Amino acid sequence: MPKHEFTVDMTCEGCSSAVTRVLNKLGGVQFEIDLPSKKVSIESEHSVDTLLETLRKTGKTVTLLSPS
């Protein structure tokens, strides 16, 4: 599965919980959240646009770092 890295403007556990919640609703994703560095790594067959749109539902600023 393709892996993508995003920065998400998370400042607390509540923020990372919001990211977890929206990604779990999307389904078909494996992800890791690194709260101190504000990074989210996602393995998914979903398009980058879909992942960006989903992460933005948290109301946080989201930036694509790199597809790997």
Secondary structure by P-SEA (a helix, b strand, c coil): cbbbbbbcccccaaaaaaaaaaaaaacccccccccccbbbbbbccccaaaaaaaaaccccbbbbcccc
